[in-house]
Amino acid sequence: MYKIRVLVADDHQQMLQYVCGLLSADCCEVVDAVTDGQAALDAALKLRPDVVVLDISMPVMNGIQAAKRLREANPDARIVFLTVDKDPDTCHAALQTGALGYVLKPRWAPT
């Protein structure tokens, strides 16, 4: 059975581990987990995952910037944002990158 190859980027270590665990336990293979936007861009270009899950607020390069650059390099990239940012303008900006979705996560990290 083919598993969807996913790259996950989130600067909150507990959330990163939690999301990777959720995805790995089901139908996905997490090909990499990174903590900043530049690392997400680099890994996505190198590994060519089926889906890239991006947080928005990350160091070095935020998720929206990373998504824009990824789409320039790979127009077929499938991107989903996973963020605590509820601002409609941020959501609009994220979806303008061509992202497939914008999912809100809780401000707390699961234990």
C-alpha positions in Angstrom: 0.0 0.0 0.0 1.3 3.4 -1.0 1.7 5.9 1.9 1.5 9.6 1.2 4.9 11.2 1.7 4.7 14.3 4.0 7.1 17.0 5.1 6.1 18.7 8.3 7.5 22.1 9.3 6.7 23.7 12.7 9.0 25.6 15.1 7.2 24.3 18.2 9.0 21.0 18.9 6.1 19.4 20.9 3.6 20.2 18.2 6.0 19.0 15.5 6.4 15.6 17.2 2.6 15.4 17.8 1.7 16.1 14.2 4.4 13.7 12.9 3.1 11.0 15.2 -0.5 11.5 14.1 0.5 11.3 10.4 2.8 8.4 10.8 0.3 6.3 12.7 -2.2 6.4 9.9 -1.7 6.7 6.2 1.4 8.8 5.8 5.2 8.5 5.8 6.8 11.6 7.3 9.9 12.1 5.1 11.3 14.9 7.2 10.4 17.2 10.1 12.0 20.7 10.2 11.7 23.7 12.4 12.1 26.7 10.1 10.8 27.9 6.7 14.2 27.8 4.9 14.7 24.2 6.1 11.2 23.4 4.9 11.9 24.9 1.4 15.2 23.1 1.1 13.8 19.7 2.2 10.7 20.0 -0.1 12.9 20.8 -3.1 15.2 17.9 -2.3 12.7 15.2 -1.2 9.7 16.1 -3.3 7.1 15.0 -0.8 3.5 14.5 -1.8 2.3 17.1 0.7 4.1 19.8 2.7 2.5 20.8 6.0 3.7 24.3 7.0 3.3 26.4 10.2 3.1 30.1 9.4 5.1 31.6 12.2 8.6 30.1 12.0 12.1 31.5 12.2 14.4 32.2 9.2 11.5 32.3 6.7 7.8 32.2 7.6 5.5 29.5 6.1 3.9 31.9 3.6 7.3 33.0 2.2 8.4 29.3 2.1 5.2 28.3 0.3 5.6 31.1 -2.3 9.2 30.1 -3.1 8.3 26.4 -3.2 5.4 27.1 -5.7 7.8 29.1 -7.9 10.2 26.1 -8.0 7.6 23.4 -8.1 4.1 24.6 -9.2 2.7 21.2 -8.5 3.6 21.3 -4.8 0.7 20.4 -2.5 0.8 22.6 0.6 -1.4 22.7 3.7 -1.0 25.3 6.4 -1.3 24.2 10.1 -1.3 27.3 12.3 -2.7 29.1 15.3 -3.1 32.3 13.3 -6.9 33.0 13.0 -6.5 36.3 11.2 -8.5 36.3 8.0 -5.9 38.3 6.2 -3.2 35.8 7.0 -5.5 33.0 5.9 -6.2 34.8 2.6 -2.4 35.4 2.1 -1.7 31.7 2.8 -4.3 30.4 0.4 -3.1 32.9 -2.3 0.1 30.9 -2.4 -1.9 28.0 -3.9 -2.2 26.1 -0.7 -4.9 23.4 -0.6 -5.9 24.1 3.0 -5.6 26.2 6.1 -6.1 24.3 9.3 -6.2 25.9 12.8 -4.3 24.2 15.6 -4.6 24.8 19.3 -2.2 27.2 21.0 -1.3 24.5 23.5 0.8 21.5 22.6 -0.7 18.1 23.3 1.2 16.0 25.9 
